[in-house]
Amino acid sequence: MPLLRVHLDSDRATARRVVQLHQEGRIHHESREAAREQAWRQGRTPAGDPVFVGITNGRRDVQLLYDVEVYSDATR
C-alpha cells in the first residue's frame, strides 16, 4: 500500500516533546490523530496508524512528519 507523507505545523516545544516520546517508544496521540485527519482531508483513506518519522529543521517553522499508509483505490 502506498504511503502518504504528512507535514503538520508545530511549535518547537511540541516537536521536542513528540521526538522525546518517540525515542521512549511512546506515542504523541494528538499529533498522530492530526496526521490521520490530514490524510482524510487529502481525500485518502488511512489503512493503519500514522508513523512518526521526524521533524523538519527549519529555523522558524517546525513541522512534524508522519507517514500514513493509505488504500490505493479508496477515497473518501
N, C-alpha and C positions, 0 to 999 in steps of 0.2 A: 504494500500500500504506500502511496506517496506521503511525503512529509511536507507540512506547511510550516515555514519559519515565521514565527510571530514576534513582533517587536512591540514591547509595552513601555510607554514612557514611565519614568520613575524618578525619585529623588535619590541622592547619594546614600542617605541613611537607610532607606528601604532596600536599596540594591545591596549594601553591605550586609544587611540582615538576611536577605534571601541567599546570598553566597554562603554566609556562615551556616545557615540551616542546611543548605545543600551539602556542605563539607561534613556536617554532622550526620548526614543520612536522613535528614528530616525534610519536610515539605512546607513551603510558604503557601498555604491554601488560598489566600486571597488572590495572589498573582497567578496561581495555576488556574483558578476559575476564570480570571480575566482573560487568560490565553485561550481557554476553551470558548468563551463568549466571542472573542475576536475571530476565531475560526468560523463560528456560526455567522457572524456579521459579514464575513467574506463569502458567504454562500456555500461553505463546505461543511460536511458532516463529520465531526470527530469520531475516530474509530477507537480511541483509547485516551488515556490520561496524557496531558501535555508533559513534556520532559524538559526541565530546565537545562539549558546548555551554556549559559554565561551571561555576561553583561557587556555592553559597549563601553569603550573607554574614552568617550567624548569629554572634552574639557568642561562643558556646561551641561549639556543634556545627556543623561544616562538612560539607557534602555535595557530592560530585561529581555533576554532571548529565550524563546521556548520553541521546541519542535513539537508539532501536533500531527499525529498520524491521522489521515483522513481517508474516507472512502473515495475511490476514484470516480465512481459513476453516480454517486448520490449527492444531491444538492438539496438545499432547504426548500 
